[in-house]
Amino acid sequence: MKLLRLLPFVLAALGVGLGGCANSSKPDAPASSAAELEEAFKERWVTKRVGELLLAGTAPDGIQARRMALQEFRERFEYVRGATRR
């Protein structure tokens, strides 16, 4: 009899205790955020390098400068996954 009186309090305590744990998890970051970050870095670096190559007169035109910049990026940042693409 005494246990039946305590049952609602025990269930309420469990509900409050377990309910807080379910809502405290952090939202998952998108899996592609690292890939997007690497791709953005690659584009910024290549764009900057193209400008440098054209300014120095090393490349005759923008297309050749971009090819050279992409090749340099692949060699310099081979650990970046985006270096192997394009």
N, C-alpha and C positions, 0 to 999 in steps of 0.2 A: 504494500500500500504506500509506504513511504517512498519507494522507488518511482511509483507512478506520479507522485507529486513533483519529483525532481526531473522527470523526463522532459517536460517542456523547456525548462531552464538549460538543460544539457544540450538539447537540440538547438536552442536559440544561440547558445555560446558557440557551438560548432558551426552554425550557419554564418555567424558574424566572422569567426576566425577564418573559415575557408573561403568565404565570399570575398574578403579583402585580398587574398592571394591570387585569385583568378583575375582581378582587374589591375594588378600592379605590374604586370609584364609590360616590357617596353615594346613599342611597335617595331617590327622587323624592317630594316633598311632594304631597299630594293637590291636585288643581287647584281643588277647591272650598274650600280653606282660607281664601282671601281673601274669598270670598263669605260664608262662615260667620262670619268675623270682622266683616265689615261688618254683617251681619244682627244679630249679638249686640250690637254697638255701638248700632245703631238701637233695638233693644228696650230696652236699658238707658237710653238717652237719653230715649226716649218715656215710659218708666215714671217716670223722675225728673221729667220735665216735667209729666206728669199730676198727680203729687203736688203740685208747686208751684202749678199752676193751681187745683186744688181747695182748697188751703190759702189761697190768696189770694182765693178766692171769684170768680175770673174766669169759671169755667165752672159751670153749674148742677148738672151731674152727671158721672159718670165717662165716659159715652159721648161727651158733648160735649167733655170735656177731652181725651180720646184723639184725637178728630178734630182739635181745635185743635193738639195736640202733633204729630201727624203732618204737618199742614200746615206748621207751623213748621220741622219737620225737613227737609221737602222744599225749603223756601226757604233754610234756613241751610246745609244740607249737600248741595247739588245735585250736587256732584262724586262723591258716594257712590252706587254703583249701586243700593243698597237704597232710596234715597230715591224712586225712581220706582215701586217695587213697593208694592202695597196702598194 
